[in-house]
Amino acid sequence: MQKRIRTRSIHSGEKKDRANRGIPPAVVLASTFFFKNVDELERHKDKSDPREEYGRYQNPTRAVAEQKLAELEGAEDAIVCSSGMYAIAITLLRILKPGDHLLILDEMYHRTEDLCSGLIAKFGVEISIVESCNLESLRSSIKENTRLFLFETPTNPHLYVQDIEAIVSICKERKVKTIVDATFGSPVNVQPLKFGADIVIHSCTKYLAGHNDVLAGVILSRKSIIESIRELHFTIGGTLDAHSSYLLIRGLKTFPLRIAHQNAVTEEIALFLASHPAVKKVFYPSLPSHPNSGVAKRQMSGFGGVISFDLGTKKRAKKFVDALSIPYIASSLGGTESLVIPYSIVVPPTIQEVETGKFKIEAGLVRLSVGLEDKEDLLEDLTHALKAVQ
């Protein structure tokens, strides 16, 4: 029987015959595991008796988190690691080699851009930029040596929604692997592997753990790809500790319920902001004004808890954010507490943008991550803060 997502989020990866009979999985705080005798060690080394050996390689608590996430995403296997950025870095380092060509989207988390243009390029990998939601840009960017296309959907911060199925079709025809950072969507709202993507990455720090208290990432794919990445991952050692793995597991048990609330409340807030005279433009995938609303409604079952909107100027954005009383001014997202940030301060313009006057980030852009507070309280707080900029 194929269990539904709420049941899977609670029970996946957890065996009922575990020794301690505790309902939550045990937190195994061990860096090293012993063998009863040399025969047992030999069986482990020849892989006839796989088990824990060393904390950088295996941990029973982390194994539960990996299996749970794999089942939620519909993947064969998963690697849970120390952060979402580590997940991206180790995947790129494992698959790419000098002389390869990497495609990335023109709108991505700025640290992902820094990683690709900095560290990855230093290894002799050519980097090219693909225009968001432009399939012709993708087609024309693929070369003979193109190996990977790394993209986000929805993107940060404008929530542009990429047509995964169409992208996969183009890339498979040219033998290019696709890596999707689906952090903003989460497995409740979109599952890129079902559309044919090769690898999915999440920052578990956000919706999956969901309480602003864990740093973690996950790589999800078919077993052959994960085993290949895991080999390098074990060597470098960006593993997740047992306590953080437990907190991630605990967060996953309520994850679908939290997402359902955030989807519903954020959509109402988006409609409210779209009708407010102080707001210049709203970016949220379900709105008819969003350029990718058709793709979003076809591809996603919900639209997430992040909304971005333009108040016109940096001064107005700062004034608005300072007038809010409920959200914390912080640059993460997806947790129980609402968070808000004037985004142009987080990502200042480049010299080229200043020279050309073509800015990727609007000066007045605000990004709001909606938490689990009451909708009415959030709307009252937003209304009050918008009065400060009218």
C-alpha positions in Angstrom: 0.0 0.0 0.0 1.4 3.4 -1.0 1.1 5.6 2.1 0.2 9.2 1.9 2.7 12.0 2.7 1.5 12.7 6.3 1.9 9.0 7.2 5.2 8.8 5.4 6.6 11.9 7.2 5.8 10.3 10.6 6.7 6.6 10.0 9.2 6.3 7.1 12.6 5.0 8.1 11.5 4.0 11.6 11.2 0.2 12.4 8.8 -0.9 15.0 11.0 -3.7 16.2 13.8 -1.4 17.5 15.4 -2.6 20.7 14.7 0.3 23.1 10.9 0.3 22.4 10.9 4.2 22.4 8.5 5.8 19.9 11.0 8.5 18.8 14.2 7.1 17.1 17.2 6.8 19.4 19.8 9.6 19.3 23.0 7.6 18.9 25.8 9.9 20.1 28.8 7.8 18.9 31.7 8.7 16.8 33.0 5.1 16.7 31.3 1.7 16.6 33.0 -1.5 17.7 33.0 -5.0 16.2 32.6 -8.2 18.3 35.4 -10.0 16.6 37.6 -9.9 13.5 35.2 -12.0 11.5 32.5 -9.4 11.9 35.0 -6.7 10.9 35.9 -8.7 7.7 32.2 -9.2 6.8 31.7 -5.5 7.2 34.6 -4.6 5.0 33.6 -7.0 2.2 30.1 -5.5 2.4 28.4 -8.8 3.2 27.3 -7.5 6.6 26.9 -3.7 6.3 26.7 -1.8 9.6 28.0 1.2 11.4 31.8 1.7 11.7 32.6 5.4 12.1 30.5 8.5 12.5 31.7 10.2 9.4 30.3 7.2 7.4 27.3 5.9 9.2 25.0 6.8 12.1 21.7 5.1 12.9 19.9 8.3 13.7 21.1 9.9 10.5 20.1 6.8 8.5 16.4 7.3 9.7 16.5 10.9 8.4 17.9 9.8 5.1 15.3 7.1 4.5 12.4 9.3 5.6 13.5 12.1 3.2 14.0 9.6 0.3 10.5 8.3 0.8 9.0 11.8 1.0 10.7 12.9 -2.2 10.2 9.6 -4.1 13.9 9.0 -4.4 15.8 5.7 -4.2 18.4 7.0 -1.8 19.5 10.2 0.0 22.5 11.8 1.7 21.8 14.0 4.7 24.7 16.4 5.3 25.8 19.5 7.2 24.0 22.2 5.1 22.3 22.8 1.8 25.3 24.6 0.4 27.5 21.6 1.3 25.0 19.4 -0.6 25.3 21.5 -3.7 29.1 21.7 -3.4 29.8 18.0 -2.9 27.4 17.1 -5.8 29.1 19.5 -8.2 32.6 18.4 -7.1 31.8 14.7 -7.5 30.2 15.0 -11.0 32.2 17.7 -12.7 35.8 17.5 -14.0 38.1 20.0 -15.6 36.9 20.9 -19.1 33.3 20.3 -18.3 30.6 22.9 -18.8 28.1 23.8 -16.1 24.9 25.7 -16.7 23.3 27.7 -13.9 20.2 29.9 -13.7 20.5 33.7 -13.8 18.4 33.8 -10.6 19.7 31.7 -7.8 20.6 32.0 -4.1 23.6 34.3 -4.3 25.9 31.9 -2.3 25.2 29.2 -5.0 26.3 31.7 -7.6 29.4 32.5 -5.6 30.2 28.8 -5.2 30.0 28.1 -9.0 31.8 31.2 -10.2 34.4 30.9 -7.5 35.4 27.4 -6.3 33.9 25.3 -9.1 35.4 27.6 -11.8 38.8 27.2 -10.2 38.7 23.5 -11.0 38.7 24.3 -14.7 34.9 24.1 -15.2 33.3 26.5 -17.6 30.2 28.3 -16.3 27.4 29.7 -18.4 24.2 31.5 -17.3 20.7 30.5 -18.6 17.9 33.0 -18.5 15.2 32.0 -16.0 12.1 30.4 -17.6 13.6 30.7 -21.1 13.8 27.3 -22.8 15.4 28.8 -25.9 18.1 30.2 -23.7 18.7 26.8 -22.3 18.8 25.1 -25.8 21.3 27.7 -27.1 23.5 27.4 -24.0 24.2 23.7 -24.2 27.5 22.7 -25.7 29.3 19.4 -26.5 31.0 19.5 -23.1 27.9 20.6 -21.1 27.5 18.1 -18.2 25.0 19.7 -15.8 22.2 22.2 -15.5 21.7 23.4 -11.9 18.6 25.4 -11.3 16.1 26.4 -8.6 12.3 26.3 -8.7 10.7 28.4 -7.3 13.7 30.8 -7.5 15.1 33.1 -4.8 13.8 35.8 -4.4 11.3 36.3 -7.3 9.7 32.8 -7.0 10.0 32.2 -10.8 8.8 28.7 -11.5 10.8 26.6 -14.0 9.1 24.1 -16.3 10.9 21.0 -15.0 9.4 18.6 -17.5 10.3 20.8 -20.5 13.8 21.4 -19.1 14.4 17.7 -18.5 13.3 16.9 -22.0 15.8 19.3 -23.6 18.6 18.2 -21.3 18.1 14.4 -21.7 18.1 14.9 -25.5 21.6 16.4 -25.1 22.7 14.0 -22.3 22.9 16.8 -19.7 22.0 15.9 -16.1 19.6 18.2 -14.2 20.0 19.2 -10.5 17.1 21.0 -8.9 17.3 23.0 -5.7 13.7 22.6 -4.6 14.1 24.2 -1.2 11.4 26.8 -1.8 8.9 24.3 -3.0 9.5 21.4 -0.6 8.3 17.8 -1.3 4.7 18.7 -0.4 4.4 21.2 -3.2 6.7 19.9 -5.9 8.7 16.7 -6.5 11.1 17.2 -9.4 12.1 13.5 -9.7 8.6 12.7 -10.9 9.2 15.1 -13.8 12.5 13.3 -14.7 15.1 15.4 -12.9 18.3 13.5 -12.0 19.1 15.0 -8.6 17.1 17.1 -6.1 18.7 19.1 -3.3 17.1 20.8 -0.3 18.3 23.0 2.5 16.7 21.0 5.3 17.3 24.1 7.5 14.2 25.6 5.9 10.8 23.8 5.6 12.0 20.3 6.3 13.4 20.9 9.8 11.2 23.9 10.1 12.0 25.3 13.5 15.0 27.6 12.8 17.2 25.4 15.0 19.0 23.0 12.6 21.5 23.4 9.8 21.3 20.5 7.3 21.1 19.6 3.7 20.0 16.6 1.6 20.9 15.2 -1.8 18.2 12.9 -3.3 18.5 10.7 -6.4 18.7 7.2 -7.7 21.0 4.8 -5.9 23.8 4.8 -8.4 24.2 8.6 -8.3 23.9 8.8 -4.5 26.5 6.0 -4.0 28.9 7.9 -6.3 28.5 11.2 -4.4 28.6 9.4 -1.0 32.1 8.1 -1.7 33.5 11.7 -1.9 31.2 12.8 0.9 32.6 10.2 3.3 36.1 11.4 2.5 35.5 15.2 3.0 33.2 14.6 5.9 30.5 17.2 5.9 28.2 14.8 7.8 25.3 15.7 10.1 25.6 14.9 13.8 23.2 12.6 15.5 21.4 15.3 17.6 20.8 17.5 14.5 19.6 14.4 12.7 17.1 13.8 15.4 15.8 17.4 15.3 15.4 17.0 11.6 13.4 13.8 12.0 11.2 15.5 14.6 10.6 18.5 12.3 9.7 16.1 9.4 6.9 14.6 11.5 4.9 17.9 11.4 6.3 19.1 8.1 3.2 18.5 5.9 0.9 20.1 8.4 3.2 23.2 8.6 3.4 23.5 4.9 -0.4 23.3 4.5 -0.8 26.2 6.9 2.0 28.3 5.3 0.6 27.6 1.8 -2.9 28.8 2.7 -1.9 31.9 4.8 0.8 33.1 2.4 -1.6 32.9 -0.6 -4.1 35.2 1.3 -1.3 37.6 2.2 -0.2 37.7 -1.4 -3.8 38.6 -2.5 -3.9 41.3 0.3 -0.5 42.8 -0.8 -1.4 42.7 -4.5 -4.5 44.9 -3.8 -2.7 47.4 -1.5 -1.8 50.8 -3.0 1.5 51.0 -1.2 2.8 47.9 -2.9 4.3 48.3 -6.4 4.5 44.6 -7.3 4.0 41.2 -5.7 5.8 38.0 -6.6 3.9 34.8 -5.7 3.3 31.9 -8.1 -0.4 31.5 -7.7 -1.2 35.2 -8.6 -2.5 35.8 -12.1 0.1 38.6 -12.4 3.0 36.2 -11.8 4.7 35.4 -15.2 4.8 31.6 -14.4 1.4 31.1 -12.7 0.3 28.6 -15.5 3.4 26.4 -15.0 3.1 26.7 -11.2 -0.5 25.6 -11.2 0.3 22.6 -13.5 3.4 21.6 -11.6 2.8 22.4 -8.0 0.2 21.4 -5.5 0.9 24.4 -3.3 3.0 27.6 -3.6 5.0 27.9 -0.4 5.4 30.2 2.5 7.6 32.9 0.9 6.4 36.0 -0.8 8.4 38.9 -2.3 7.1 42.3 -3.0 8.4 45.6 -4.2 7.8 48.8 -2.2 9.5 51.0 -4.7 12.6 52.3 -2.9 15.1 51.0 -0.3 14.0 53.7 2.1 10.4 52.6 2.0 11.4 48.9 2.3 13.5 49.7 5.4 10.8 51.8 7.0 8.2 49.0 6.4 10.4 46.3 7.8 11.2 48.3 10.9 7.5 49.0 11.5 6.6 45.3 11.7 6.3 43.7 15.1 5.7 40.0 14.5 8.4 38.9 12.0 12.0 38.7 12.9 14.4 40.5 10.6 16.4 37.5 9.5 17.5 36.0 6.2 16.4 32.4 6.4 12.9 31.0 5.7 10.5 28.1 6.2 10.4 28.0 10.0 7.7 28.4 12.6 8.5 32.1 13.1 7.8 34.6 10.3 11.0 36.2 9.0 11.4 39.3 6.9 14.3 41.0 5.1 14.8 44.0 2.8 16.4 41.9 0.1 18.5 44.6 -1.7 20.5 44.9 1.5 21.2 41.2 1.6 22.3 41.2 -2.0 23.8 44.6 -2.9 24.1 45.4 -6.6 27.3 44.5 -8.5 29.5 47.1 -10.2 28.2 46.0 -13.6 24.6 46.5 -12.4 25.4 50.0 -11.1 27.1 50.9 -14.4 24.3 49.6 -16.6 21.3 50.5 -14.4 19.9 47.0 -14.9 19.4 45.6 -11.4 18.5 42.0 -10.7 17.0 43.0 -7.3 14.6 45.9 -7.0 15.8 48.5 -4.5 12.5 48.2 -2.6 12.2 44.4 -2.6 11.0 42.8 0.6 11.1 39.0 1.2 8.6 37.7 3.7 8.7 34.1 5.0 5.4 33.3 6.6 5.5 31.2 9.8 2.8 29.6 11.8 1.3 32.6 13.5 -2.4 33.4 13.2 -3.3 34.8 9.8 -5.3 37.7 11.3 -2.4 38.8 13.4 0.0 38.8 10.5 -2.5 40.8 8.3 -3.0 43.4 11.0 0.8 43.7 11.4 1.3 44.1 7.7 -1.5 46.7 7.4 0.1 48.7 10.2 3.5 48.6 8.6 2.2 49.6 5.2 0.6 52.7 6.7 4.1 53.8 7.7 5.2 54.0 4.0 2.0 55.5 2.4 
